[in-house]
Amino acid sequence: MASSDPGRPGPVRRMPRAERREQLLDVALELIADEGYSALTMEALARAARIAKTVVYAQFADRNELLTTLLEREQRRATAAVVAAMPIPKPGDDPLSLIRRGLTRYFVAVTEHPATWRLILLPVEGTPASARAAVERQRERFRRDLEGVAFWTLKSVRGQHIDAELVSHLVLAGVEQLARLALADPGAYPPDRLAGFVADLVGAVGRAAGVSDRPTQ
């Protein structure tokens, strides 16, 4: 008679190797998001996936390989989302519309893949130093891209004298905080609300700076 114990491995459905690997990475991501990095062991992964431990070891030699593979996958996903969201200015484009569209794509990615973005924006206890370093490298690449967009946008609204590098740091910190709000309560903070706010704020600051520099008549 088959056991009904949910904690014991059930019959293992045969999967192609690549599909099984992705399944295990998905379960590992959920474990970390729910319980932290310390909860991710080969044994815990096997229990959560309801498979024999030998199946896990057939995919990953040890916990280090499992964790490295998972972090690399999530970093690729996040990088792809950022690249897709980053506007590429062209002559005649409205910069604020580009910002709004790009950030909408970014916030949509955050809300569609919350577990990935929690690792990046809400690092849990026990986050490995290598993971933190990878996140910081990605943040700096994103910030440099933002600096170029900020310079073009400020120039378009007559605010080119404003330090675009400092604006990029400020915008990055603000965008990340808005993304955390979306992760905590996606219903209250939908992508279009967040992206529209950033675009309106950037436009208001740029216009105010341009107006304030005009000589008095």
C-alpha positions as a LaTeX table, in Angstrom:
\begin{tabular}{lrrr}
\hline
Residue & $x$ (\AA) & $y$ (\AA) & $z$ (\AA) \\
\hline
Met1 & 0.00 & 0.00 & 0.00 \\
Ala2 & 1.44 & 3.40 & $-1.01$ \\
Ser3 & 2.36 & 5.85 & 1.73 \\
Ser4 & 0.30 & 9.02 & 2.10 \\
Asp5 & 3.05 & 10.82 & 4.02 \\
Pro6 & 3.56 & 14.13 & 2.13 \\
Gly7 & 7.12 & 14.33 & 3.40 \\
Arg8 & 8.24 & 11.12 & 1.75 \\
Pro9 & 9.37 & 10.94 & $-1.87$ \\
Gly10 & 6.64 & 9.81 & $-4.21$ \\
Pro11 & 7.05 & 8.06 & $-7.53$ \\
Val12 & 9.56 & 10.02 & $-9.57$ \\
Arg13 & 8.14 & 11.25 & $-12.87$ \\
Arg14 & 10.79 & 10.92 & $-15.51$ \\
Met15 & 11.80 & 14.27 & $-16.96$ \\
Pro16 & 14.39 & 15.33 & $-19.49$ \\
Arg17 & 17.56 & 16.34 & $-17.66$ \\
Ala18 & 17.21 & 20.04 & $-18.47$ \\
Glu19 & 13.58 & 20.11 & $-17.31$ \\
Arg20 & 14.43 & 18.37 & $-14.03$ \\
Arg21 & 17.28 & 20.81 & $-13.45$ \\
Glu22 & 14.98 & 23.80 & $-13.92$ \\
Gln23 & 12.38 & 22.24 & $-11.62$ \\
Leu24 & 14.93 & 21.79 & $-8.87$ \\
Leu25 & 16.21 & 25.33 & $-9.28$ \\
Asp26 & 12.64 & 26.63 & $-9.00$ \\
Val27 & 12.11 & 24.67 & $-5.77$ \\
Ala28 & 15.47 & 25.88 & $-4.42$ \\
Leu29 & 14.48 & 29.47 & $-5.14$ \\
Glu30 & 11.25 & 29.01 & $-3.21$ \\
Leu31 & 13.11 & 27.51 & $-0.27$ \\
Ile32 & 15.49 & 30.45 & $-0.06$ \\
Ala33 & 12.69 & 33.00 & $-0.44$ \\
Asp34 & 10.67 & 31.34 & 2.33 \\
Glu35 & 13.35 & 30.26 & 4.79 \\
Gly36 & 16.70 & 31.81 & 3.86 \\
Tyr37 & 19.89 & 30.44 & 2.35 \\
Ser38 & 20.65 & 28.27 & 5.37 \\
Ala39 & 17.52 & 26.22 & 4.63 \\
Leu40 & 18.83 & 25.15 & 1.24 \\
Thr41 & 20.53 & 21.78 & 1.56 \\
Met42 & 20.52 & 18.85 & $-0.80$ \\
Glu43 & 18.33 & 16.93 & 1.64 \\
Ala44 & 15.86 & 19.81 & 2.06 \\
Leu45 & 15.63 & 20.25 & $-1.70$ \\
Ala46 & 14.86 & 16.56 & $-2.18$ \\
Arg47 & 12.14 & 16.72 & 0.47 \\
Ala48 & 10.59 & 19.88 & $-0.96$ \\
Ala49 & 10.63 & 18.44 & $-4.50$ \\
Arg50 & 9.37 & 15.07 & $-3.18$ \\
Ile51 & 12.07 & 13.12 & $-4.95$ \\
Ala52 & 14.92 & 10.91 & $-3.86$ \\
Lys53 & 18.14 & 12.64 & $-2.87$ \\
Thr54 & 19.98 & 10.67 & $-5.54$ \\
Val55 & 17.96 & 12.56 & $-8.18$ \\
Val56 & 19.24 & 15.86 & $-6.77$ \\
Tyr57 & 22.83 & 14.63 & $-6.76$ \\
Ala58 & 22.42 & 13.48 & $-10.36$ \\
Gln59 & 21.89 & 17.13 & $-11.26$ \\
Phe60 & 24.25 & 18.94 & $-8.87$ \\
Ala61 & 27.46 & 17.61 & $-7.37$ \\
Asp62 & 26.97 & 19.47 & $-4.09$ \\
Arg63 & 25.26 & 22.45 & $-2.45$ \\
Asn64 & 27.87 & 24.87 & $-3.76$ \\
Glu65 & 27.19 & 23.91 & $-7.37$ \\
Leu66 & 23.45 & 24.09 & $-6.75$ \\
Leu67 & 23.66 & 27.54 & $-5.21$ \\
Thr68 & 26.05 & 28.88 & $-7.85$ \\
Thr69 & 23.83 & 27.62 & $-10.66$ \\
Leu70 & 20.73 & 29.13 & $-9.07$ \\
Leu71 & 22.31 & 32.53 & $-8.48$ \\
Glu72 & 23.67 & 32.65 & $-12.03$ \\
Arg73 & 20.23 & 31.85 & $-13.44$ \\
Glu74 & 18.47 & 34.51 & $-11.37$ \\
Gln75 & 21.13 & 37.06 & $-12.24$ \\
Arg76 & 20.62 & 36.35 & $-15.95$ \\
Arg77 & 16.87 & 36.80 & $-15.55$ \\
Ala78 & 17.28 & 40.09 & $-13.72$ \\
Thr79 & 19.85 & 41.37 & $-16.21$ \\
Ala80 & 17.58 & 40.52 & $-19.14$ \\
Ala81 & 14.70 & 42.40 & $-17.50$ \\
Val82 & 16.86 & 45.49 & $-16.90$ \\
Val83 & 18.22 & 45.46 & $-20.45$ \\
Ala84 & 14.71 & 45.15 & $-21.87$ \\
Ala85 & 13.51 & 48.02 & $-19.69$ \\
Met86 & 16.33 & 50.44 & $-20.45$ \\
Pro87 & 15.16 & 53.06 & $-22.98$ \\
Ile88 & 17.34 & 53.76 & $-26.01$ \\
Pro89 & 16.88 & 57.45 & $-26.88$ \\
Lys90 & 16.52 & 58.46 & $-30.51$ \\
Pro91 & 16.26 & 61.93 & $-32.03$ \\
Gly92 & 12.75 & 63.26 & $-31.64$ \\
Asp93 & 11.75 & 60.89 & $-28.83$ \\
Asp94 & 9.96 & 62.21 & $-25.79$ \\
Pro95 & 12.30 & 61.32 & $-22.89$ \\
Leu96 & 9.59 & 61.16 & $-20.25$ \\
Ser97 & 7.49 & 58.79 & $-22.34$ \\
Leu98 & 10.55 & 56.57 & $-22.81$ \\
Ile99 & 11.19 & 56.55 & $-19.06$ \\
Arg100 & 7.57 & 55.69 & $-18.36$ \\
Arg101 & 7.53 & 52.79 & $-20.84$ \\
Gly102 & 10.90 & 51.44 & $-19.75$ \\
Leu103 & 10.11 & 51.51 & $-16.05$ \\
Thr104 & 6.70 & 49.96 & $-16.67$ \\
Arg105 & 8.49 & 46.99 & $-18.25$ \\
Tyr106 & 10.88 & 46.84 & $-15.29$ \\
Phe107 & 8.13 & 46.88 & $-12.66$ \\
Val108 & 6.13 & 44.30 & $-14.61$ \\
Ala109 & 9.18 & 42.01 & $-14.53$ \\
Val110 & 9.48 & 42.52 & $-10.78$ \\
Thr111 & 5.84 & 41.62 & $-10.12$ \\
Glu112 & 5.87 & 38.65 & $-12.52$ \\
His113 & 8.98 & 37.10 & $-10.95$ \\
Pro114 & 8.84 & 38.14 & $-7.30$ \\
Ala115 & 11.09 & 35.36 & $-5.96$ \\
Thr116 & 13.91 & 36.42 & $-8.28$ \\
Trp117 & 13.66 & 40.05 & $-7.32$ \\
Arg118 & 13.36 & 39.36 & $-3.60$ \\
Leu119 & 16.81 & 37.77 & $-3.78$ \\
Ile120 & 18.12 & 41.00 & $-5.30$ \\
Leu121 & 16.11 & 43.71 & $-3.54$ \\
Leu122 & 15.33 & 42.00 & $-0.22$ \\
Pro123 & 18.36 & 39.78 & 0.48 \\
Val124 & 17.62 & 37.26 & 3.19 \\
Glu125 & 19.77 & 36.19 & 6.12 \\
Gly126 & 22.81 & 34.22 & 5.10 \\
Thr127 & 23.10 & 35.67 & 1.59 \\
Pro128 & 26.54 & 34.59 & 0.32 \\
Ala129 & 29.13 & 37.28 & $-0.26$ \\
Ser130 & 29.37 & 36.19 & $-3.91$ \\
Ala131 & 25.66 & 36.82 & $-4.39$ \\
Arg132 & 25.88 & 40.28 & $-2.83$ \\
Ala133 & 28.87 & 41.13 & $-5.01$ \\
Ala134 & 27.04 & 40.00 & $-8.16$ \\
Val135 & 24.03 & 42.17 & $-7.24$ \\
Glu136 & 26.26 & 45.20 & $-6.66$ \\
Arg137 & 27.95 & 44.73 & $-10.04$ \\
Gln138 & 24.56 & 44.59 & $-11.73$ \\
Arg139 & 23.36 & 47.68 & $-9.84$ \\
Glu140 & 26.40 & 49.64 & $-10.99$ \\
Arg141 & 25.83 & 48.64 & $-14.63$ \\
Phe142 & 22.21 & 49.72 & $-14.31$ \\
Arg143 & 23.25 & 52.99 & $-12.69$ \\
Arg144 & 25.68 & 53.82 & $-15.48$ \\
Asp145 & 22.95 & 53.22 & $-18.04$ \\
Leu146 & 20.63 & 55.43 & $-16.00$ \\
Glu147 & 23.26 & 58.17 & $-15.96$ \\
Gly148 & 23.19 & 58.37 & $-19.74$ \\
Val149 & 19.40 & 58.45 & $-19.81$ \\
Ala150 & 19.38 & 61.08 & $-17.04$ \\
Phe151 & 21.78 & 63.34 & $-18.95$ \\
Trp152 & 19.69 & 63.14 & $-22.13$ \\
Thr153 & 16.45 & 63.68 & $-20.23$ \\
Leu154 & 17.73 & 66.67 & $-18.25$ \\
Lys155 & 19.08 & 68.26 & $-21.40$ \\
Ser156 & 15.69 & 67.81 & $-23.06$ \\
Val157 & 13.94 & 69.70 & $-20.24$ \\
Arg158 & 16.66 & 72.37 & $-19.90$ \\
Gly159 & 18.14 & 70.89 & $-16.76$ \\
Gln160 & 21.49 & 69.87 & $-18.26$ \\
His161 & 23.43 & 71.73 & $-15.57$ \\
Ile162 & 22.18 & 69.17 & $-12.99$ \\
Asp163 & 24.70 & 66.45 & $-12.13$ \\
Ala164 & 23.49 & 63.42 & $-14.10$ \\
Glu165 & 25.69 & 61.02 & $-12.12$ \\
Leu166 & 24.10 & 62.03 & $-8.82$ \\
Val167 & 20.66 & 61.89 & $-10.42$ \\
Ser168 & 21.35 & 58.30 & $-11.50$ \\
His169 & 22.22 & 57.31 & $-7.93$ \\
Leu170 & 19.07 & 59.00 & $-6.63$ \\
Val171 & 16.81 & 57.47 & $-9.29$ \\
Leu172 & 18.27 & 53.98 & $-8.81$ \\
Ala173 & 17.68 & 54.10 & $-5.06$ \\
Gly174 & 14.15 & 55.39 & $-5.61$ \\
Val175 & 13.29 & 52.83 & $-8.28$ \\
Glu176 & 14.54 & 49.99 & $-6.09$ \\
Gln177 & 12.44 & 51.22 & $-3.17$ \\
Leu178 & 9.37 & 51.43 & $-5.39$ \\
Ala179 & 10.06 & 47.86 & $-6.56$ \\
Arg180 & 10.14 & 46.76 & $-2.91$ \\
Leu181 & 6.71 & 48.32 & $-2.45$ \\
Ala182 & 5.47 & 46.38 & $-5.48$ \\
Leu183 & 6.84 & 43.14 & $-4.01$ \\
Ala184 & 5.14 & 43.82 & $-0.69$ \\
Asp185 & 1.77 & 44.88 & $-2.12$ \\
Pro186 & 1.47 & 44.54 & $-5.92$ \\
Gly187 & $-2.21$ & 45.45 & $-5.85$ \\
Ala188 & $-1.56$ & 48.83 & $-4.25$ \\
Tyr189 & 1.54 & 49.58 & $-6.32$ \\
Pro190 & 0.93 & 48.47 & $-9.92$ \\
Pro191 & 3.66 & 49.04 & $-12.55$ \\
Asp192 & 1.91 & 51.91 & $-14.34$ \\
Arg193 & 1.45 & 53.87 & $-11.10$ \\
Leu194 & 5.13 & 53.49 & $-10.14$ \\
Ala195 & 6.53 & 54.22 & $-13.60$ \\
Gly196 & 4.24 & 57.22 & $-14.06$ \\
Phe197 & 5.34 & 58.67 & $-10.74$ \\
Val198 & 9.04 & 58.47 & $-11.61$ \\
Ala199 & 8.51 & 60.00 & $-15.07$ \\
Asp200 & 6.38 & 62.83 & $-13.66$ \\
Leu201 & 8.90 & 63.52 & $-10.92$ \\
Val202 & 11.88 & 63.62 & $-13.28$ \\
Gly203 & 10.00 & 65.95 & $-15.62$ \\
Ala204 & 8.93 & 68.27 & $-12.81$ \\
Val205 & 12.45 & 68.52 & $-11.41$ \\
Gly206 & 13.97 & 69.18 & $-14.82$ \\
Arg207 & 11.40 & 71.83 & $-15.72$ \\
Ala208 & 11.74 & 73.55 & $-12.36$ \\
Ala209 & 15.51 & 73.67 & $-12.72$ \\
Gly210 & 15.23 & 75.10 & $-16.22$ \\
Val211 & 12.75 & 77.75 & $-15.16$ \\
Ser212 & 14.76 & 78.74 & $-12.08$ \\
Asp213 & 17.84 & 79.44 & $-14.22$ \\
Arg214 & 16.06 & 81.95 & $-16.44$ \\
Pro215 & 17.13 & 85.54 & $-15.84$ \\
Thr216 & 14.50 & 87.74 & $-14.28$ \\
Gln217 & 13.03 & 90.37 & $-16.56$ \\
\hline
\end{tabular}
